[in-house]
Amino acid sequence: MLGRACWALLVIGIGLLALTSRLVAEEGGPAPPDWVSALHRDHPLVGTVWSVRDERAVSPDELVERLKPAALVLLGEVHDNPDHHRLRAWLIGRLAREESAGRENGPAVVFEHIRADQQPIVDAFRASPDRGVSSILLDKLEWSRSGWPPAEMFRPLFDEVLGHDLPVLGGNAPSNQVRQVAQKGLSALSDVERTRLAVDQQLDTPLRDALIEEIEENHCGLLPERAFAPMALAQQYRDAHLADVLLQAQRQHGTAVLIAGNGHVRADRGVPWHLIRRAPGLATSVVSFVEVEAGQEEAARYLPRDPNGQPAVDYVWFTPKAEREDPCERMRRGMKGEKGASPKQPSGVSVGARADARGPHEELGRLLGRRSLDLCLGAA
């Protein structure tokens, strides 16, 4: 875990760069050139935007042009990498300025980090005189208690969205509903919600097995095997909920952008899986933001793939890697209820350790909590 002094220095650095990022975006200039994340800045892939279809690099400006026709744009992230938030702020700023049919009042921005039951807070804020001040919104959302990385890391992104007065929507399912699905299955949902979300249609066996395998790997062997199927079902419910809010946003505003973890935006089993079943003709583009690894310089090897080996995203934007403690060690402490289990994370919470950085269920364990996990395992 980063010490408090390290977090403080990181926050200061992000704050200094946030203004620069906003000015660059307002002028329609290049993507932010300075990196906050410290590891592997000299890696040859850093800064590259890789087009999966074309199997070549494209410029950030070309990426914007390619995203413009899409009704839905899904932007992934590694939650604790500040560069991912800054680059997405730049992208949203560019998209917001594009004047085309159907984008007069958009794009609407759907956040995984905001729950649907927090929407009244967002709406009241956007109707207030402080509607452009991101720090006030983050305070009202009690960000410091949410389990997400520090609010300062996300401020460039919220500054851009609020600065353009874009609609803001909470996409995540209410925490209590996620827990109920993990404990009781889909019967915890009302018939109306099950029909609206179309959750009775489940992933095919290979996709479901791949999701469960990733959940198991990301929990470092610290949970029993019987935990993973309920967690996978809860994850699918959250993806269906994100897809539902995104579709509502698109119908109301013409275009919509999803801000979520890389696992949620992958096309084979994340939010796009639900979108294609509910709105198969809707143009959708997926951009994943990926940290480089030392010694791995082939872009294609970073691509998330389905069980048949097909790429699960449209574009990958490569960045340096953020410094972080070994996630499995942090999870071991968290399972023991020790202090310092993770920054801004309640102790005693079952967290997908490696998933905190890159998996499809980054904060699923936090939503479930130790007590709820015990219940869904039949231990209480």
Steps between C-alpha positions, in 0.01 A plus 500: 500500500620846425576694815312817582790716389507324161126544455538869588773551240293317240196716574706820468638383168156417368370839608776684316441299186122528509498867399737433212286210381186712504660787310639264237159336456323836472736606223448175313869422530682170545434255779676578831872435436626470859460174691408475868555125533864425563578152370625423147458851358769422243321189374462519119123444516429781748268756340408268213134467398463158340219423256409134535321482165784664306779340703686830510543812706272798441537855628280632783338736249421208271351314795267794566387499138429129518302533823282787374250284305441264795179534698673336796865533601635283780823620663680258732748567776733359758336665798814624675687622192461881483612514137194302394270760655692787339497344154128428521441858611674613183293261286172611654596864454565440131178305452298761688611772259408308189179641356304239312144382477392335823782640711364849566450430871745218549671275534348388827761343728418189703733424791559159650627688806158652574213277610156539348354572843732803521341660193286741706823637652645555153181661370476738796865595454456571128205727582702696755725807457800272565424276205845545344710430811611138496633500857154585631337218304760251620443610859125461464556150363713422810781393273745466789284218641427330170804275472612658173851652468539862624261755356787715372589221261156529338468877505637565147231270367218657701631849425472433128154347520360776721684772309307404187178467701453142380227284651639279779340167583572242768530163330590262778234286662413580862732314736220326687364361173840363401523327837151355466580356156820343633312345792170397341559503126281674244191422708609797714390729215145596424339361186494851357873550548589155370302570185640851454860388543449173306716324757340157459715452192838401639851471361581189302695240695846587356452871581361427845788262574750761384344760730502264798861403429605865494315570825672204661843610377446856614418388853843343545372163622355658813134411441335158466391390157131519589530879534570567137172406328294739719758773440486441124120527505521826694752627247269419211218683677717810539594491131133467404418799720777712347374406153145598594598847623723550196214417264265734685762777476542444127126509434465825690814682384589345165845373603646369823840413646562236766784554747582164659770245571662316211320179591161663475559636151635184339271387221495125556345489849469855636253780434515464117378141535175640638486790255516281192208293628283798587599740220683297233503777239651769722850612398734439793875552547716368783830656611706323764775684689784262575819519703817381329717225643878483492628279220166472318513722193247328270167683510292198400609308811325753726159457340226343710360205307198275514532121545538465122789743491310790345581853627243641743566874442528735203791718615770489766673812633828412671629687807771464763422278795393644833697407810302279736558246771482133414121455479498149644690611808256784551209261466650262757513784750149606408364152559664506843345838575838664542549875467637622172316234302480748214476878463144625541383142542319369809691219664349155510360528149539225244659676207613359169867577551639500150155604383551826686741587224356340192229237541129513416387503862737759646280602788252211513644369824470843655132510408435158646702539817615227737160443660318477167766270359457268797126498442525414133739219591262365761745569781256704706 
